[in-house]
């Protein structure tokens, strides 16, 4: 059985596979409960709602006897932080620069699961980040790597760049040896975080994380984080890219995970022009599509405001009348950082009188006050 699993995993394009038991992560429930109790999950209410099933695999499926954890490498062929210095370009997280990994992996996991059923007659269930399964602790217990101080999985062979999927089965399989923690005294990932999202090693406050702020957060980006976001328009790779274990990583070999040329560092000017239809077309098949056009353009406007590039002013100004209050509010902030005080004050005066949305009106007033103070 194990030879079949290894063979089929490699054939399906997975870079690593290991086995553990459903009772191998006894520490997970308490850690998850503390994460929620501290409010670190932010607006991700689904985490709190699924605490019991998420922390205990057998609560999700009582019949499971073995858990097969599979990993697929999505390593970049360059340092993803290089684009952060090109402020007229947008930085999209490495994992989102091509096809949605859920789509890439799930069908292949089902193929492997089908082979297991055919060989043993056991029942199986397949998961790829779409159910309350704690893939990272399970991967550590199975020996694929360890959860580093940035809370993500680290592999001695693949660094920080691994997608994870699991196959739950009723088959009794021999477990692999758990991996030890090899972080030592290193804190490169913690120090790399632009927003200080790690209150302590191995603890993440998602409310301060740029990935959360640009993806999961549905409202305006809190003012305290806007400058720190820089030109990151979907996710953030800073803590992953800082890990020294990446020196052993290889670039992704799966074609569907290799970055699309037009998503490596797209021009902000082009992205500001996206309406709903063009957004859906441009990001077809990409995980970026799931946040919708309004949230994405909100992120692009934050990047535009941080660009220091006045030539983006007209594109930003065109979004002041957007149908979405979320977009209009971000456009106000961006414009306040791109045009002279007198010009912005004139726009603000007319907008505050005419704008019907109170939240956007507050953005105007705050942005005007900040601009006047900055130039006093």
N, C-alpha and C positions, 0 to 999 in steps of 0.2 A: 504493500500500500504506500509506504513512504517513498519508495523508488518511483512509483507512478506519479505521486504528487510533485516530487522534485522535477521529474522529466516534463510533465505537463505545464508546470509553472514556467520553466525556461522556454518551452515552446511558445507559450502565450506572451512572452516578452517581459516577464517579471525578473528582477535582478536578485531577489533574495526571497527565501521562504523558510519558515520555521513553525514549530508547533508548541502550544502550551495548553494548559487546562483552564477551565472556567473559574477555578478557585485560586488562581495564581496571582491575583492582584488584591490581596486583602486590605492594603493600605489605601486603595483608590477611593472607597466611599467616604472616608473621613476627610481626605484632602479635597474632594469635590464639595462636600458639605461646607467646609471652611471657606472655599472659594465663593460659594453662593452666600453664605452668612455674612461675609465681608462686603458683599455687593459688587465683587469684582466682575461679575457676569454682565453688569450693565443692563441693557434692555433686552438681553437674550433670555427672555422668560422661559423658553422651551428647555433650557438647561435645568432650571429649578423644578419645572414640571415633571421632568423625567429622572430625578435624582436616584430613585431606587433602582430602576432598570439600568440606568447608565453606570452605576457603580458596581453592579452585581450581574454578570452575564447570565447566570441561571435565573435571575428574575425576569430577564428578557425572553429566555427560552429554557424552561426547566429541564428539557430532555438533552441539552447539549452536554457532550462529554469531552470533546476536544475542540480547540480553536486553532485553525491554520491562519497564520498572519503572512501576507504577501506584500512585498515592497517593489515599487517601480521607480527607478532613478529619473529625476527630471533636472539634473544639474545643468547650469548654464555654461556656455563656452567662454564667458568673460565675467569680469567683476560687475555685478548688477548695480553697484553703487556709482559707477562711472557717470551715469546719466544725471546724477544729482547735481552735478556742476553745470549742466546745460539747461538753464532755467527756462528757455523757450520751448523745451521738450517735456513731455510727460513721462513719469516713471511708473510703469505697470509691473506689479510683482511677477517674478519669473514664472510662477505656477500658472499665471493667467495669460501668458503670451501666445497661446495657441489653443488647442481644443480643451474642452472641459474634461478634466481627468476622471470625473465620475463616469462619463460616457465611454472614455477610452478603456477603463478598467473593468466596469461591471460585466460587460458581455464576456470578457475573457475569464473572469472569475466564475461565471456561470458555466462556461465550457469545462473548466477544471472540476467544478462541483458535479457536473454531469458524469464525468469520468469516475469520480469517487463513488457516486451512486451505482453506476454500472458495475464497478469492481466489487463493492462490498454490500450493496443493498441498503446502506445506511441513509438516514435523512440528512439534509443539508439546508443551510440558510446562508445567503450571501449578503454582505454589507460593505458599502463604500461611503462612509461618512454621511449616510442618509438615515441612520437609526441611532438610538442611544447606546452606542458602543464606544468604549474608551480605547481606541486603537493604539495610542502611544504607550500606555502602561502594559497593554497586552504584548506589544512588539518588544518591549524591554524584557518582559517575563519569558518571551519566546527566544530571546537572544539575538534579535536583529540589531540592537543598539541600546542606548540608554537615553532617558530624558535628561537633557542638559539643563543648565541653569536658566536658559531661556524657555524652558518647558517643552521644547520640541525634541523630537527624536534625533539623536546623533549616532552615526555609524562610523566605525573606523575605516570602512571601505568607501562609503558614499558621502561622508560628511553629513550636512543637514538637509540634503536634497532628496527626500524620499516620500512618495505617495504611498499610503497604506490602505489595504483592504483586508477583509477577513472572511473566512468560510467557517461557519459553525457547523459541527457535525455530531451525530450520535455515535460515530465510530470511536472506538478506544484506540488512540494513537500514542506512541511514546513521545514524551515531551523533550524539547531541547533545553539546553542549559541557559539560564538567564544571563544577561550581559551585566558586567560591572560598570559602575560610573567611572569615567576616565576624565572628568572635568578638572579634577585637582584644584589648585588655587586659581586657575584662570577665571577671569571675569570679563573677557573681551566682549561677549554678547551683551552683558548688562551695561557696560560702559558705552556701547554703540547706540543704545536706544535714544532717539532724539527727544522723546517725551517722558523719560524716566518712568516707564511702565512697569518696572520690576521693583516692588517694594522690598524684596529680599530675593536671594538666589532661589530658583525653583518656584517662584511665585509670580504670577502675572496679574496685573490689574487691567483687565480688558478696556476699561473706560478711558485709559490713557494711551492705549495701543493704536497706532496709525492704521493698522489693518482693520480694527474694529471701527474706528472713526470714519474711515472712507468706505467701508463695506456694510457692516451691520447697523451702524447708526443711521437712522432714517430722518433725523432732524438736522437743523443747522449744526455745523461743526463749532464746538465751543471756542470762543475767542482766544482763550489761553493757548490753544494748540495750533492755530492757523499758520502762524509764521513757521513753527517747527515742522509742519508737514512739508514745507518746501514745494517741490514739484511732484510729489508722490500722489498720483491720481487714482490708484487702485492698489491697496495693500502696501506692504513695506517688507523689504528683505534685509534690513540692516543687521538685526541680531543673528540671522542665519548666515549671512555673508561674512560676518566677523569671526566665525568659529574657526580656530586653527586646524581642526580636523578636515576642513574642506581641501587641504592640500593633497589629500588622497582621493578626492572626488573626481569623477569623470563626467564629461558632458553627456547629456541624454542621447541615447541611441534610437529611441522610439520617435519616428518621424512626426507623429501627431503631438509630441511634447516639445519639439524643437521650436524655438521662438519664430513667429512670423516676422518678416522684415518690417512690416508696417506697424507692428506692436512693440518693437524693441524700444523706441523712443519717439513716439508720434508727436508732430508739432502741435502745440497748444492751440494755435490759430485755427487749425483744421477741426479740432475737437470741439471748439466753442461754437462751431457752425452746425453741429449735429442736431437735427430734429428727431422726433421719436422714430420715424421710419428709417432714416439714415443711420441712426444709432443701432437699431436692430439689425440692419443689413451689415454694417461694418463689424459688429461683434457677434455675428451669427456663429453658433458653435462654441463661443468663448464663455467662460464663467463670468466675465464682466457683464454680460447681458442680464444676469439675474438681478442686479441692483436697479435696473431701469435707467432711462435717459436722464431723468431729473436729478437723481442722486449723483450720477456720474458727472453731469455738467456742473453741479455744485462743486465737486472735487476739482474739476478743471479750472473753475473760476478761482478757487483758493490758490491753485498753482499759478494762475495768471497774475493774481495780486502779489504773489511772491517773486514774480519774474523780474521786476524792475524794468520791464520793457514797455515803454509808452505806446509802441506801435500796436499793442494788443487792446488799446483803449477803445477803439471803435467797435471791435468784436464784443467787448464786454458791455459797452453802452447799449448795443443792440439787444442785450438780454435783460435790460432793466424793465422791459415791458413783457417779459415772458409770462406765459400762462401759469407757471408754477411759482408760488410764493417762495419755495425753497431756492429756486434758481434766482429769483429777483433779489432775495436777501444776500446771497453770495455775490451777485453782480455789484451790489452797492458797495460791499467791502472791497472787492477787487478794484473797482473804479476809484475809490478813495485813495488807493495806493499807487495809481498810475497817472493821475492827472493833477495839475496844480490846484492849490487850495481854492483860489477864486473860481475856477471852472467848476470844481466839485460843489462849492457852496451854492452856486447858481442852480445847478442841477438838483441839489438837495432841497433848496427852498421850494422849487416847483413841485418836487415829488412828495414832500412831506404834506403839502396842502392837498394834493390830488390822490395820493395812494390810499386805497381803502383798507389794506391789510395792516393791522396794527403792528404785527411782528416785523414786517418789512419797514414800516415807518420808524420803529425803534432802531433798526439797523442804520437807517439814514442819519438819525440824530446822533447815535453813538459814533458812527464813522466821521461825521462832520466835526464833532467835539474832539475826537482823537487827532484828526488832521490839523485842526486849528492849534491844538496844544503842541503838536509835533513841530509846527512851524512858528511858534510864538517867539 
